Amino acid sequence: MRVKVDPDLCEANGFCESIAADIFELGDEDVVQIADGPVPPGREIDVRAAVEQCPRAALRIVD
């Protein structure tokens, strides 16, 4: 499982970072940065929660 961000939708609200700071980080240009590679086992539940709670629906899961 991987997660992608749509930079046109992202407003860097920080919900995702507050849920999974080891996966998401707010970048300098008001777009969240995502850790490279697949989501580690054991972090998938938090990543799914972050995707679901994104107020702009800027995140999506890619299998």
Residue pairs with C-beta under 8 A, 6 or more apart in sequence:
1 38
1 39
1 44
1 47
1 61
1 62
1 63
2 37
2 38
2 39
2 61
2 62
2 63
3 23
3 34
3 39
3 47
3 50
3 51
3 59
3 60
3 61
3 62
4 34
4 59
4 60
4 62
5 31
5 32
5 34
5 58
5 59
6 58
6 59
6 60
7 31
7 58
9 56
9 57
9 58
10 30
10 31
10 32
10 56
10 58
10 59
11 30
11 55
11 56
11 58
12 26
12 27
12 30
12 31
12 32
13 54
13 55
13 56
14 26
15 50
15 53
15 54
15 55
16 23
16 24
16 32
16 50
16 51
16 53
16 54
16 59
17 24
17 25
17 26
17 32
19 46
19 49
19 50
19 53
20 43
20 46
20 47
20 49
20 50
22 35
22 43
23 34
23 35
23 39
23 43
23 46
23 47
23 50
24 32
24 33
24 34
24 35
24 50
25 32
25 33
25 35
26 32
26 33
27 33
32 58
32 59
39 47
47 61
48 61
50 59
51 59
51 60
51 61
